[in-house]
Each structure stands twice: as structure tokens, then as C-alpha cells.
């Protein structure tokens, strides 16, 4: 239950903390078929579990606009409303289908500054059960080089487990 999650003391070790949060996310979402509810829960639980997370959320593939993402469930300050594939870090993840791990967003070609306080970013593509891109999961930090391979491993694992399986 989400209420119980609020009372859990998470490990200080980053990998262990991710494992704990991944388990809680899976427990909370068990049997929930609604994609928006799943996205909102992932964004909320991860945002509230890591101090380095400044903005946490999803940009969803817009079925009415070719190769364009629209802001979805998120936690944080106002996000960009729309991002074209190939534009900025989120657009790069959408265009390539690969996670973007960016230690310095100001050095990333075409970076979109939705919030000027953002210093580093990780964006994970989100695929549905049919293998099609449905969104990207975006985490920004107001700290430089806040994300590493541990973040990438666990975020990819959480996103895959949450969205690539068929919900019964």
C-alpha cells in the first residue's frame, strides 16, 4: 500500500535503496492496468525516495502528433509541454530508443532548459508490451553529475518491469 511506503526508512546505499523502492512500486501497482496511474505512481515514489531528484516524470508519445512527446504525470516544477523527437535529452531518448545519461545538461547539444536550475539528467525510454515506445521517463537534478550507472541500471529495470509486461 502507498500509505505504508511513506513510513518506510530506506537504505542509505543507492543500489539497495533502488531495490527497496522497486519492490514497493511493484507491490503498489500489482494488478493496476491504467498506464497513467502507473506513471503517476512511479514518478511520485521515485521523486520522494531520492534527494538528488529535482524533476521526475514522463513525456508521453502523442498519438495525434507525429514524433512528438507531451508532458505526462510528473513531480516538480513546471515542465515543458511538448518535445519533438530528437530535440534535447528527452527527444534524443525518444529518437534513439536508448537511455541518455547526461552529467552536464549545458554541454548536451540542443538541451532544452525547462527549468534553468537543472544541471544533470537521465532519460529512459518507456516501451509498452508490444515493444512500441509509449513515453520517456525523465529525471533532472539541480546537482551536476547526479546520476551514474547505478541509476541507469535501476531506472531501466523499474521502467521495464512496470510497463513492458501485460497487466492482467
GIWOFEN-V214744 format. One record per residue. NEAR is the number of other C-alpha atoms within 10 Angstrom. Layout:
NEAR + NEAR
This chain:
11 + 13 + 8 + 9 + 15 + 11 + 8 + 11 + 10 + 16 + 14 + 9 + 8 + 14 + 14 + 13 + 17 + 23 + 16 + 16 + 22 + 22 + 12 + 19 + 23 + 16 + 13 + 19 + 18 + 14 + 10 + 12 + 13 + 10 + 14 + 13 + 13 + 20 + 22 + 17 + 19 + 28 + 22 + 18 + 20 + 20 + 20 + 14 + 17 + 14 + 9 + 17 + 21 + 21 + 21 + 27 + 27 + 29 + 29 + 23 + 24 + 15 + 11 + 7 + 10 + 10 + 15 + 21 + 25 + 18 + 19 + 19 + 19 + 23 + 20 + 16 + 11 + 11 + 19 + 14 + 11 + 16 + 21 + 18 + 19 + 16 + 17 + 18 + 26 + 29 + 26 + 21 + 25 + 32 + 17 + 12 + 16 + 14 + 23 + 20 + 22 + 21 + 19 + 16 + 23 + 16 + 11 + 13 + 10 + 14 + 16 + 18 + 14 + 12 + 16 + 9 + 12 + 20 + 21 + 25 + 28 + 26 + 28 + 25 + 26 + 27 + 19 + 17 + 14 + 10 + 11 + 11 + 16 + 22 + 27 + 28 + 27 + 22 + 28 + 25 + 22 + 17 + 17 + 17 + 16 + 19 + 20 + 13 + 9 + 12 + 16 + 17 + 13 + 19 + 21 + 18 + 14 + 19 + 20 + 17 + 14 + 24 + 20 + 16 + 13 + 11 + 14 + 7
